[in-house]
């Protein structure tokens, strides 16, 4: 398709607002470029006075046109930084840009004391294409078309002015050499200029429509990625959105990592004394504080379920010291839960820690997936968290975790315990302090 695949999704209001904010930024950029152009025009005009005699008419026409153009552009620049320019103002700006440019071109025959046909050869016409191209920065095709149409109309008026002048018709020629070496008018050449403006406008309009659709898709995807990171960790969201191919059910990667399972002691009793709104507020405050601590040690919250958290280390982001960081993180979680309240409630937290091989990936149905970790290491960590109840502890860890941290963190052997689904018993440790 010449215009590319259309965006079939209805853009949400928040996405439209984000797109509009980017358009406002582009409009400010356009204003700065136009200010640079008018400054260039003034500099070129001032430099040309050294080589030509300045007549009173020139003093009145050219500086007035440049002055009006500068003032208008300055007002537009200031307005673009202070407010969102309405569509009617943008259309007016396009008309004013082209009108002032055509007025400058028209003044050429007065400046150099030549017949009106002289200004048709002015190279200043090339700035028309700059003004049209500037409109592509907004990714809105209507302003490009408006700029091209205004330029064609403006050049048509300049042609009409030449032809209706006293000697205009007598200066028409069909000889290209005569046209190039005199003030004669070659109608075909002027039509070629307007056709060029039309074709450039059309090509830019098509390119912008295609780019606009890609731009909208990009904003939608970025917004979706940002929304996704609010429901899963930013690390998991980045892994999903940056995958080389679409993640399918069963896709996974085996890694050696460390898992923490957390659970709030006596949470059922605590929740009975709260309304649903109070409970939600309490958990939000709790998860917010714990989330900051977990991020500090490089952990990733892979799963929430009620008051439970499944935290992974070296599962999504590389962490060679995953076992030690996990134990330090668990100690911080336990300390925070013991030393402060959350919406007035004390939420002491138990942690089960285990290290070993885990599988990181997607599970579920084809059209509904969950990105999580699973494996024997995860199951043991969950059992260790529950084991805290039997021994009155708040942090339990498996032998692999203990072996990884034994040189740096003092631990105490607690027991050997069977775990459902395993033949061998698990040696369990807790922190000495």
Secondary structure, 3 states (H helix, E strand, C coil): CCCCCCCCCCCCHHHHHHHHHHHHHHHHHHHHHHHHHHHHHHHHHHHHCCCCCCCHHHHHHHHHHHHHHHHHHHHHHHHHHHCCCCHHHHHHHHHHHHHHHHHHHHCHHHHCCCCHHHHHHCHHHHHHHHHHHHHHHHCCHHHHHHHHHHHHHHHHHHHHHHHHCCCCHHHECCCHHHHHHCCCECHHHHHHHHHHHHHHHHHHHHHHHHHHHHHHHHHHHHHHHHHHHHHCCHHHHHHHHCCCCCCCCCCEEEEEEEEEEEEECCHHHHHHCCCHHHHHHHHHHHHHHHHHHHHHCCCEEEEEECCEEEEEECCCCCCCCHHHHHHHHHHHHHHHHHHCCECCECCCEEEEEEEEEEEEEEEEECCEEEEEEECHHHHHHHHHHHHHHHHCCCEEEEHHHHHHHCCCCCEEEEEEECCCCCCCCEEEEEECC
